[in-house]
Amino acid sequence: MSITRNEHGNYEHKATNFVFNQEKLVYGKQVGSKVLPLTASDVENCKRHSFKYLDESLAKPETTAPQDDEEEITYEEVEEEVEEEVEEEVEEEVEEEVEE
């Protein structure tokens, strides 16, 4: 299992985008510059990978709605941001491999 510190300072499993705390428990999912709470689907994915996770990190309806001072974003915006970040990461990995 490869968990590395990402550009946001979080310990992330790149294949799943899961973010781990110091106790090696998954507490969220890195999406762009934000860490989102785990969904039921994420929990199932944690189980498939044998990752332990924090129960309180599960998304609750009231925590996923934007607060008054937060801007609502669409799924497409998040997906686009994630795709851009993945492309950047792949480019960085290719550059590192070329340098070796």
PyMOL commands that place a pseudoatom at each C-alpha (Angstrom):
pseudoatom trace, name=CA, resn=MET, resi=1, chain=A, elem=C, hetatm=0, pos=[0.000, 0.000, 0.000]
pseudoatom trace, name=CA, resn=SER, resi=2, chain=A, elem=C, hetatm=0, pos=[1.438, 3.339, -1.057]
pseudoatom trace, name=CA, resn=ILE, resi=3, chain=A, elem=C, hetatm=0, pos=[0.366, 6.321, 1.001]
pseudoatom trace, name=CA, resn=THR, resi=4, chain=A, elem=C, hetatm=0, pos=[2.206, 9.556, 0.345]
pseudoatom trace, name=CA, resn=ARG, resi=5, chain=A, elem=C, hetatm=0, pos=[1.821, 13.154, 1.426]
pseudoatom trace, name=CA, resn=ASN, resi=6, chain=A, elem=C, hetatm=0, pos=[0.008, 15.077, -1.296]
pseudoatom trace, name=CA, resn=GLU, resi=7, chain=A, elem=C, hetatm=0, pos=[0.339, 18.722, -2.326]
pseudoatom trace, name=CA, resn=HIS, resi=8, chain=A, elem=C, hetatm=0, pos=[-2.274, 19.666, 0.292]
pseudoatom trace, name=CA, resn=GLY, resi=9, chain=A, elem=C, hetatm=0, pos=[-0.256, 18.111, 3.124]
pseudoatom trace, name=CA, resn=ASN, resi=10, chain=A, elem=C, hetatm=0, pos=[-2.575, 15.124, 3.547]
pseudoatom trace, name=CA, resn=TYR, resi=11, chain=A, elem=C, hetatm=0, pos=[-1.541, 11.472, 3.536]
pseudoatom trace, name=CA, resn=GLU, resi=12, chain=A, elem=C, hetatm=0, pos=[-3.298, 10.072, 0.490]
pseudoatom trace, name=CA, resn=HIS, resi=13, chain=A, elem=C, hetatm=0, pos=[-3.674, 6.681, -1.175]
pseudoatom trace, name=CA, resn=LYS, resi=14, chain=A, elem=C, hetatm=0, pos=[-3.505, 7.833, -4.809]
pseudoatom trace, name=CA, resn=ALA, resi=15, chain=A, elem=C, hetatm=0, pos=[-5.450, 4.891, -6.282]
pseudoatom trace, name=CA, resn=THR, resi=16, chain=A, elem=C, hetatm=0, pos=[-8.528, 5.667, -4.164]
pseudoatom trace, name=CA, resn=ASN, resi=17, chain=A, elem=C, hetatm=0, pos=[-7.881, 9.291, -3.106]
pseudoatom trace, name=CA, resn=PHE, resi=18, chain=A, elem=C, hetatm=0, pos=[-8.536, 8.217, 0.493]
pseudoatom trace, name=CA, resn=VAL, resi=19, chain=A, elem=C, hetatm=0, pos=[-6.923, 10.423, 3.121]
pseudoatom trace, name=CA, resn=PHE, resi=20, chain=A, elem=C, hetatm=0, pos=[-5.417, 8.850, 6.251]
pseudoatom trace, name=CA, resn=ASN, resi=21, chain=A, elem=C, hetatm=0, pos=[-4.774, 10.245, 9.712]
pseudoatom trace, name=CA, resn=GLN, resi=22, chain=A, elem=C, hetatm=0, pos=[-1.717, 9.506, 11.884]
pseudoatom trace, name=CA, resn=GLU, resi=23, chain=A, elem=C, hetatm=0, pos=[-3.402, 6.348, 13.205]
pseudoatom trace, name=CA, resn=LYS, resi=24, chain=A, elem=C, hetatm=0, pos=[-3.593, 5.072, 9.586]
pseudoatom trace, name=CA, resn=LEU, resi=25, chain=A, elem=C, hetatm=0, pos=[-7.394, 5.355, 9.511]
pseudoatom trace, name=CA, resn=VAL, resi=26, chain=A, elem=C, hetatm=0, pos=[-9.234, 6.695, 6.478]
pseudoatom trace, name=CA, resn=TYR, resi=27, chain=A, elem=C, hetatm=0, pos=[-11.107, 9.835, 7.432]
pseudoatom trace, name=CA, resn=GLY, resi=28, chain=A, elem=C, hetatm=0, pos=[-12.083, 11.260, 4.044]
pseudoatom trace, name=CA, resn=LYS, resi=29, chain=A, elem=C, hetatm=0, pos=[-11.510, 11.445, 0.315]
pseudoatom trace, name=CA, resn=GLN, resi=30, chain=A, elem=C, hetatm=0, pos=[-9.327, 14.057, -1.379]
pseudoatom trace, name=CA, resn=VAL, resi=31, chain=A, elem=C, hetatm=0, pos=[-11.308, 15.804, -4.138]
pseudoatom trace, name=CA, resn=GLY, resi=32, chain=A, elem=C, hetatm=0, pos=[-9.420, 18.746, -5.515]
pseudoatom trace, name=CA, resn=SER, resi=33, chain=A, elem=C, hetatm=0, pos=[-8.198, 20.833, -2.616]
pseudoatom trace, name=CA, resn=LYS, resi=34, chain=A, elem=C, hetatm=0, pos=[-10.957, 19.574, -0.275]
pseudoatom trace, name=CA, resn=VAL, resi=35, chain=A, elem=C, hetatm=0, pos=[-11.295, 16.460, 1.849]
pseudoatom trace, name=CA, resn=LEU, resi=36, chain=A, elem=C, hetatm=0, pos=[-14.847, 15.169, 1.604]
pseudoatom trace, name=CA, resn=PRO, resi=37, chain=A, elem=C, hetatm=0, pos=[-16.538, 12.845, 4.108]
pseudoatom trace, name=CA, resn=LEU, resi=38, chain=A, elem=C, hetatm=0, pos=[-16.735, 9.180, 3.195]
pseudoatom trace, name=CA, resn=THR, resi=39, chain=A, elem=C, hetatm=0, pos=[-19.826, 7.949, 1.409]
pseudoatom trace, name=CA, resn=ALA, resi=40, chain=A, elem=C, hetatm=0, pos=[-21.344, 4.481, 1.761]
pseudoatom trace, name=CA, resn=SER, resi=41, chain=A, elem=C, hetatm=0, pos=[-19.622, 3.545, -1.503]
pseudoatom trace, name=CA, resn=ASP, resi=42, chain=A, elem=C, hetatm=0, pos=[-16.273, 4.771, -0.106]
pseudoatom trace, name=CA, resn=VAL, resi=43, chain=A, elem=C, hetatm=0, pos=[-16.771, 2.608, 2.988]
pseudoatom trace, name=CA, resn=GLU, resi=44, chain=A, elem=C, hetatm=0, pos=[-17.320, -0.431, 0.776]
pseudoatom trace, name=CA, resn=ASN, resi=45, chain=A, elem=C, hetatm=0, pos=[-14.133, 0.460, -1.098]
pseudoatom trace, name=CA, resn=CYS, resi=46, chain=A, elem=C, hetatm=0, pos=[-12.288, 0.750, 2.245]
pseudoatom trace, name=CA, resn=LYS, resi=47, chain=A, elem=C, hetatm=0, pos=[-13.461, -2.738, 3.123]
pseudoatom trace, name=CA, resn=ARG, resi=48, chain=A, elem=C, hetatm=0, pos=[-12.290, -4.112, -0.256]
pseudoatom trace, name=CA, resn=HIS, resi=49, chain=A, elem=C, hetatm=0, pos=[-8.830, -2.660, 0.386]
pseudoatom trace, name=CA, resn=SER, resi=50, chain=A, elem=C, hetatm=0, pos=[-8.884, -3.736, 4.062]
pseudoatom trace, name=CA, resn=PHE, resi=51, chain=A, elem=C, hetatm=0, pos=[-8.513, -0.094, 5.144]
pseudoatom trace, name=CA, resn=LYS, resi=52, chain=A, elem=C, hetatm=0, pos=[-9.761, 0.834, 8.585]
pseudoatom trace, name=CA, resn=TYR, resi=53, chain=A, elem=C, hetatm=0, pos=[-11.838, 4.007, 8.642]
pseudoatom trace, name=CA, resn=LEU, resi=54, chain=A, elem=C, hetatm=0, pos=[-13.402, 6.430, 11.090]
pseudoatom trace, name=CA, resn=ASP, resi=55, chain=A, elem=C, hetatm=0, pos=[-17.141, 5.870, 11.482]
pseudoatom trace, name=CA, resn=GLU, resi=56, chain=A, elem=C, hetatm=0, pos=[-17.773, 9.544, 12.216]
pseudoatom trace, name=CA, resn=SER, resi=57, chain=A, elem=C, hetatm=0, pos=[-16.338, 10.453, 8.816]
pseudoatom trace, name=CA, resn=LEU, resi=58, chain=A, elem=C, hetatm=0, pos=[-19.391, 9.039, 7.039]
pseudoatom trace, name=CA, resn=ALA, resi=59, chain=A, elem=C, hetatm=0, pos=[-21.309, 11.734, 5.189]
pseudoatom trace, name=CA, resn=LYS, resi=60, chain=A, elem=C, hetatm=0, pos=[-24.563, 12.795, 6.751]
pseudoatom trace, name=CA, resn=PRO, resi=61, chain=A, elem=C, hetatm=0, pos=[-27.118, 14.741, 4.733]
pseudoatom trace, name=CA, resn=GLU, resi=62, chain=A, elem=C, hetatm=0, pos=[-26.696, 17.856, 6.845]
pseudoatom trace, name=CA, resn=THR, resi=63, chain=A, elem=C, hetatm=0, pos=[-22.917, 17.879, 6.376]
pseudoatom trace, name=CA, resn=THR, resi=64, chain=A, elem=C, hetatm=0, pos=[-23.005, 17.608, 2.591]
pseudoatom trace, name=CA, resn=ALA, resi=65, chain=A, elem=C, hetatm=0, pos=[-25.253, 20.618, 1.964]
pseudoatom trace, name=CA, resn=PRO, resi=66, chain=A, elem=C, hetatm=0, pos=[-23.384, 23.886, 1.495]
pseudoatom trace, name=CA, resn=GLN, resi=67, chain=A, elem=C, hetatm=0, pos=[-23.404, 26.223, 4.457]
pseudoatom trace, name=CA, resn=ASP, resi=68, chain=A, elem=C, hetatm=0, pos=[-24.418, 29.880, 4.094]
pseudoatom trace, name=CA, resn=ASP, resi=69, chain=A, elem=C, hetatm=0, pos=[-20.815, 30.958, 3.520]
pseudoatom trace, name=CA, resn=GLU, resi=70, chain=A, elem=C, hetatm=0, pos=[-19.976, 28.071, 1.158]
pseudoatom trace, name=CA, resn=GLU, resi=71, chain=A, elem=C, hetatm=0, pos=[-20.405, 28.000, -2.584]
pseudoatom trace, name=CA, resn=GLU, resi=72, chain=A, elem=C, hetatm=0, pos=[-22.315, 25.051, -4.025]
pseudoatom trace, name=CA, resn=ILE, resi=73, chain=A, elem=C, hetatm=0, pos=[-20.375, 23.169, -6.689]
pseudoatom trace, name=CA, resn=THR, resi=74, chain=A, elem=C, hetatm=0, pos=[-21.621, 20.674, -9.219]
pseudoatom trace, name=CA, resn=TYR, resi=75, chain=A, elem=C, hetatm=0, pos=[-20.522, 17.091, -9.690]
pseudoatom trace, name=CA, resn=GLU, resi=76, chain=A, elem=C, hetatm=0, pos=[-19.147, 18.063, -13.111]
pseudoatom trace, name=CA, resn=GLU, resi=77, chain=A, elem=C, hetatm=0, pos=[-16.964, 20.779, -11.558]
pseudoatom trace, name=CA, resn=VAL, resi=78, chain=A, elem=C, hetatm=0, pos=[-15.534, 18.323, -9.032]
pseudoatom trace, name=CA, resn=GLU, resi=79, chain=A, elem=C, hetatm=0, pos=[-15.013, 15.681, -11.709]
pseudoatom trace, name=CA, resn=GLU, resi=80, chain=A, elem=C, hetatm=0, pos=[-13.198, 18.189, -13.943]
pseudoatom trace, name=CA, resn=GLU, resi=81, chain=A, elem=C, hetatm=0, pos=[-10.960, 19.327, -11.098]
pseudoatom trace, name=CA, resn=VAL, resi=82, chain=A, elem=C, hetatm=0, pos=[-10.101, 15.732, -10.192]
pseudoatom trace, name=CA, resn=GLU, resi=83, chain=A, elem=C, hetatm=0, pos=[-9.341, 14.883, -13.835]
pseudoatom trace, name=CA, resn=GLU, resi=84, chain=A, elem=C, hetatm=0, pos=[-7.008, 17.882, -14.087]
pseudoatom trace, name=CA, resn=GLU, resi=85, chain=A, elem=C, hetatm=0, pos=[-5.200, 16.870, -10.918]
pseudoatom trace, name=CA, resn=VAL, resi=86, chain=A, elem=C, hetatm=0, pos=[-4.845, 13.270, -12.096]
pseudoatom trace, name=CA, resn=GLU, resi=87, chain=A, elem=C, hetatm=0, pos=[-3.397, 14.482, -15.400]
pseudoatom trace, name=CA, resn=GLU, resi=88, chain=A, elem=C, hetatm=0, pos=[-0.896, 16.655, -13.511]
pseudoatom trace, name=CA, resn=GLU, resi=89, chain=A, elem=C, hetatm=0, pos=[0.086, 13.752, -11.268]
pseudoatom trace, name=CA, resn=VAL, resi=90, chain=A, elem=C, hetatm=0, pos=[0.597, 11.447, -14.245]
pseudoatom trace, name=CA, resn=GLU, resi=91, chain=A, elem=C, hetatm=0, pos=[2.741, 14.081, -15.958]
pseudoatom trace, name=CA, resn=GLU, resi=92, chain=A, elem=C, hetatm=0, pos=[4.838, 14.451, -12.786]
pseudoatom trace, name=CA, resn=GLU, resi=93, chain=A, elem=C, hetatm=0, pos=[5.277, 10.681, -12.482]
pseudoatom trace, name=CA, resn=VAL, resi=94, chain=A, elem=C, hetatm=0, pos=[6.328, 10.411, -16.133]
pseudoatom trace, name=CA, resn=GLU, resi=95, chain=A, elem=C, hetatm=0, pos=[8.825, 13.240, -15.663]
pseudoatom trace, name=CA, resn=GLU, resi=96, chain=A, elem=C, hetatm=0, pos=[10.246, 11.499, -12.573]
pseudoatom trace, name=CA, resn=GLU, resi=97, chain=A, elem=C, hetatm=0, pos=[10.590, 8.213, -14.474]
pseudoatom trace, name=CA, resn=VAL, resi=98, chain=A, elem=C, hetatm=0, pos=[12.313, 9.966, -17.385]
pseudoatom trace, name=CA, resn=GLU, resi=99, chain=A, elem=C, hetatm=0, pos=[14.781, 11.588, -14.993]
pseudoatom trace, name=CA, resn=GLU, resi=100, chain=A, elem=C, hetatm=0, pos=[15.707, 8.207, -13.483]
for i in range(1, 100): cmd.bond("trace and resi %d" % i, "trace and resi %d" % (i + 1))
show_as sticks, trace
zoom trace
